[in-house]
Amino acid sequence: MTTYLIRRTLLLFPTLLGITLLTFLLIRLAPGNAALLKGGGGESGGRAMTAEVREQTIKLYGLDKDPLTAYVDWIAKVFRLDLGESIVDHRAVAAKIGERLPLTISLAGSALILSYLIAIPLGIIAAIKRGQTVDRAISFIVFVLYSIPSFAAALLLILLVAGGDYLNLLPMYGANSINASEMGFPAWVRDRIVHMILPVVCLTYASLSYISRYARVSMLEALGQDFVRTARAKGLPERLVILRHALRNALIPVITVFALELPVLISGAVIIEEIFSLPGMGQLMFQALAARDGPVIMGITTLAAIITLLGYFIADILYVLVDPRISYQ
Amino acid sequence: MNPASANHQTYAQRLWRHFRADKFAHYGLGIVIALFIIAALAPFLANSHAIVRVADGRITFPVLLSLEPIEWRFLIYVLLAALIYFFRRKLQTHPRRFLLLTCFFVALVELWLGFSHPINDPSNDRERPSSFKLMPPVAYSPIETTPDQFSPPMWKHPCGTDSTGRDIAARMLHGARISLSIGFVSQSIALLVGITLGGLAGYYRGWLDIGVSRFVEIIECFPSLLLILVVINFTGSQNNMFCIMAVIGLTSWTGVARLVRGEFLRLSGQPFTLAAQAIGASDFRVILRHLLPNALGPILVVATFGVASAILIESSLSFLGFGMQAPTPSWGDILSESRRYIDFAWWLAFFPGLAMLVTIMSYNFVGEGLRDAVDPRLRIK
């Protein structure tokens, strides 16, 4: 097990290097760069500044170096835990990410937890009542939900319940009301929760359908196992058979999927954040892309990649820990 | 189908039998085919030009003159697919000749389209005097602006109009072509890349396998939408349809590659592969004639779900403003525009949303049905 852990950890690094190198090259080889955009943009670029200033700007951001040297420089800085500073406003990338991370994590995190809480019972009920009306109804509803694009759902929900000509129950956009800074803490929390309802609903329903289908298949597989038949044969009540024997085994793969869903915490909410004008990671990435803000793009990609890899890592280890039959020798 | 016993059915026939037993999958396939036919006929369903017009004793077909190359392409290829389907029995006797003929035909069509110039006639035939005219059901073009802005759905505009008075029904009918062809072509690109890389890794193993697997892992570690946004942002300011197809295809092949690699690893140890190798079949032949056909079922399943997700990705991109160029109608584009008027113009969000739901759901039903048919363990006894 220890050897496996060490080997698995060592394998993370080449992948991480590959991801960052690929992103770096993509940014550098793309037409147009941040220095030219600062000088007014356009195809010829930088008409608004003199050639001298343009040269200086390009030099300042290290855009004159060849991509590989610049990449090595960037890596060296990252090892000193310095993600560099944004080209747009010269603030540290880490600080920019840091101030947006809590919103995205609370948004995506609550959606993830909520979808698990709803999806697992749904999947299990569907599996137990396999082929019956309940199963068909659940499967069909989940399937429809799975196929609705989240942004279409978000728009229609806004139209129906947030402002507009119909119900006006919830705020339309933003993470807080305009006067949030004057509120006391409890009022602020209430305000934030009210603002988060629609985005969380939109994020929840999509992953809910995916997880519940997964839970259903996993439960079906468990119910078909020999030990379930044995449990029934020795006369255990059906409730115990399901809860104690089938369910525990069915949950193993479902829980490990949780680890694979972790990257959603960083990036899954790009569209929802855009629709509801929430100042989160997705919006930051969106703005950084538009401004060709290399350091910020690199920072977010690296963070997302690390968390994704960590998710795979945790999933692999969870498999071994929960299921003693699997071993990595 | 001749009433042969189950033992004499081919793999494809067995798949089809199981697939057809699934009612939802069957309907899903029907809807997908109907959507393709609607997309192919879009210029005849929504157009400001008359289909047939008789004036001054002359019969003209204004719609045909105004068709753009892409509209011809869609029309001809859907027709070709229908012809192939109807004459499939006859074609089976000379597969090679048929393949050559199809390639020749496609080349001819592309050559002709390359030199053809559509007549860009901004006028319309709605008010033009003529002794007889047959207008399409929706008498508006997708990019034509009219004075009735924000008209709610009514007889003249069945799905309403947008801020510049463009007819939403016309835009959606023509936009279907974009969604469907992007789903289809980008998945074909993904299949090509995925099968090639995954197949090589699974067949030759060793260093090639390690390299490909790492590469797949690297691509999968990018959150998919972020990767696409990064790539599309840097392909330049002009996003034409092929560019978007290529970007979506080139970022979504990893699932196929993983699957093909796994299947090839499993199949290449089996007796029939060893037998083929033993009688001296080349690697190319073993891969193409023995391994690939055996892995085709699961590949088809992944590809069907892939089409659904490609359609979703394309509409997300248009929605975020990275999609097709402005006047080109696409479902995501209509939805994106609806954001500004969301407090009253429900038809701008509802109809394209519904169209996407129906399309994606049909593809998902087909994929689900295919998976059940391919995987004998899931079959209902």
Interface residues (C-beta under 8 A of the other chain):
Chain A: P14 T15 G18 I19 L22 T23 L26 I27 L29 A30 P31 G131 F143 V144 Y146 S147 I148 P149 F151 A152 A153 L155 L156 I158 L159 G163 G164 D165 P263 V264 I266 S267 G268 V270 I271 E274 I275 M285 F286 L289 A290 I297 I300 T301 A304 A305 T308 L309
Chain B: R214 F215 E217 I218 E220 C221 F222 P223 L225 L226 L229 V230 V231 N233 F234 T235 G236 A308 L312 S315 S316 F319 L320 L335 S338 R339 I342 D343 F344 W346 A349 F350 P352 G353 M356 L357 I360 M361 N364 F365 E368 I380
